[in-house]
């Protein structure tokens, strides 16, 4: 019995988007070759306007996030707390 590899990819800030793009592309390639790989993209929502998020998703060919945690703006501590609570 084949098992599905389930991967949760979390991205929140612009440097993360650039790091997860090749990972998600590699998982998609594996799926196209018949591997049972399911990658879910979680966007923390720290960068939520078009200039800070949407443009990167488009330019890097990232799929729409499967889940958005809507962390919003605030201090680092506030954002981290909202991400942790939403992720839970």
C-alpha positions in Angstrom: 0.0 0.0 0.0 1.4 3.4 -1.0 1.2 6.1 1.5 0.8 9.8 0.6 3.6 12.1 1.7 1.9 15.1 3.2 3.9 18.3 3.5 2.9 21.5 5.2 4.8 24.5 3.8 4.5 27.7 5.8 5.4 31.1 4.4 4.9 34.5 6.0 7.4 37.1 4.9 8.9 37.9 1.5 12.1 35.9 1.9 10.0 32.9 2.7 8.1 33.2 -0.6 11.3 32.9 -2.5 12.4 29.9 -0.5 9.2 27.9 -0.8 8.7 28.5 -4.5 11.2 25.9 -5.6 10.0 23.4 -3.0 6.4 23.6 -4.1 7.6 23.3 -7.8 9.6 20.2 -6.9 6.6 18.6 -5.1 4.4 19.4 -8.1 7.0 17.7 -10.4 7.0 14.6 -8.2 3.2 14.5 -8.4 3.3 14.8 -12.2 5.7 11.8 -12.2 3.2 9.7 -10.2 4.4 10.1 -6.6 1.8 10.5 -3.9 2.8 13.9 -2.6 0.4 16.4 -1.1 1.8 19.8 -0.3 -0.3 22.4 1.4 0.7 26.0 1.4 0.0 28.0 4.6 0.4 31.8 4.3 0.7 33.5 7.7 -0.8 36.7 6.3 1.9 38.9 7.7 2.3 40.6 4.3 -1.2 41.0 3.1 -1.3 43.8 0.5 -0.6 43.3 -3.2 2.9 44.9 -3.1 4.0 42.7 -0.2 2.4 39.4 -1.1 0.3 39.1 -4.3 3.1 40.3 -6.5 5.5 37.7 -5.1 2.9 34.9 -5.6 2.4 35.9 -9.2 6.0 36.5 -10.1 7.2 33.3 -8.4 4.4 31.2 -9.8 3.2 30.2 -6.4 -0.3 28.7 -6.0 -3.0 30.4 -4.0 -2.5 29.5 -0.4 -4.5 26.6 0.9 -4.8 28.3 4.3 -4.3 31.9 5.3 -3.8 32.7 9.0 -4.4 36.5 8.6 -1.7 37.5 11.1 -1.9 41.1 9.8 0.4 43.9 11.0 1.8 44.7 14.4 4.9 44.1 16.4 6.9 40.9 15.9 5.5 39.5 19.1 1.9 40.4 18.1 2.3 38.7 14.7 4.0 35.7 16.1 1.3 35.3 18.8 -1.5 35.5 16.1 0.2 33.0 13.9 0.7 30.6 16.8 -2.9 30.9 17.9 -4.3 30.6 14.3 -2.0 27.7 13.5 -3.2 25.8 16.5 
